[in-house]
């Protein structure tokens, strides 16, 4: 249950990071220091924490949930690897 919670929490943090970055592009905050901080600091920090929990949850599910089919476990590892590649490819660019 903790593994599934980690995956869901990671996805929620990814959503929250994208929302923070998008909120910095509002007309009232465009170009202000607070808007720039949200776009360049807080949004990516929250998104990177989200991708960390997401990858840890996927790897944990692939390792700890032994009643899953071997191909499902392999698929979870492949998805975790692709998510890790997104981090290495500078994931804040995903949010614009």
C-alpha positions as CSV (number, residue, x, y, z in Angstrom):
1,X,0.0,0.0,0.0
2,X,2.9,2.3,0.7
3,X,4.3,1.7,-2.8
4,X,1.0,2.8,-4.4
5,X,0.8,5.8,-2.1
6,X,4.3,6.8,-3.3
7,X,3.3,6.6,-6.9
8,X,0.1,8.6,-6.3
9,X,2.0,11.2,-4.2
10,X,4.6,11.6,-6.9
11,X,2.0,12.1,-9.6
12,X,0.3,14.7,-7.3
13,X,3.5,16.6,-6.8
14,X,4.2,16.6,-10.6
15,X,0.7,18.1,-11.0
16,X,1.4,20.7,-8.3
17,X,4.8,21.6,-9.8
18,X,3.2,22.2,-13.2
19,X,0.4,24.3,-11.6
20,X,3.0,26.4,-9.8
21,X,4.9,27.0,-13.0
22,X,1.7,27.9,-14.9
23,X,0.6,30.2,-12.1
24,X,3.7,32.3,-12.7
25,X,2.6,33.1,-16.2
26,X,-0.6,34.9,-15.1
27,X,-0.9,38.4,-16.3
28,X,-0.7,39.8,-12.8
29,X,2.6,38.1,-12.0
30,X,4.2,38.1,-15.4
31,X,7.8,39.5,-15.1
32,X,7.7,40.0,-11.4
33,X,10.4,38.6,-9.1
34,X,7.8,36.4,-7.3
35,X,6.5,35.0,-10.6
36,X,10.1,34.3,-11.8
37,X,10.8,32.5,-8.6
38,X,7.8,30.3,-9.0
39,X,8.6,29.5,-12.6
40,X,12.4,28.9,-12.1
41,X,12.7,27.6,-8.5
42,X,9.5,26.4,-6.8
43,X,7.8,24.7,-9.7
44,X,10.8,22.6,-10.7
45,X,11.7,21.8,-7.1
46,X,8.2,20.4,-6.5
47,X,8.2,18.6,-9.8
48,X,11.6,17.0,-9.1
49,X,10.4,15.8,-5.7
50,X,7.3,14.4,-7.5
51,X,9.4,12.5,-10.0
52,X,11.6,11.1,-7.2
53,X,8.5,9.7,-5.4
54,X,7.1,8.4,-8.7
55,X,10.3,6.6,-9.7
56,X,10.8,5.2,-6.1
57,X,7.2,4.0,-6.1
58,X,7.6,2.3,-9.5
59,X,10.8,0.6,-8.6
60,X,9.5,-0.4,-5.2
61,X,6.4,-1.9,-6.9
62,X,8.5,-3.8,-9.3
63,X,10.7,-5.2,-6.5
64,X,8.3,-5.6,-3.6
65,X,5.1,-6.7,-5.1
66,X,6.0,-10.3,-5.8
67,X,2.5,-11.5,-6.8
68,X,2.6,-9.4,-10.0
69,X,3.3,-11.0,-13.4
70,X,7.0,-10.8,-14.4
71,X,6.1,-8.8,-17.5
72,X,4.1,-6.3,-15.4
73,X,7.2,-5.9,-13.1
74,X,9.4,-5.4,-16.2
75,X,7.0,-2.8,-17.6
76,X,7.1,-0.9,-14.2
77,X,10.9,-0.9,-14.4
78,X,10.8,0.4,-18.0
79,X,8.4,3.2,-17.1
80,X,10.7,4.1,-14.1
81,X,13.7,4.2,-16.5
82,X,11.8,6.5,-18.9
83,X,10.8,8.8,-16.1
84,X,14.4,9.0,-15.0
85,X,15.5,9.8,-18.5
86,X,13.0,12.7,-18.4
87,X,14.8,14.1,-15.4
88,X,18.2,13.7,-17.1
89,X,16.7,15.6,-20.1
90,X,15.9,18.6,-17.9
91,X,12.3,17.9,-17.0
92,X,11.3,21.6,-16.1
93,X,11.2,22.1,-19.9
94,X,8.2,19.8,-20.0
95,X,6.1,22.6,-18.3
96,X,7.0,25.3,-20.8
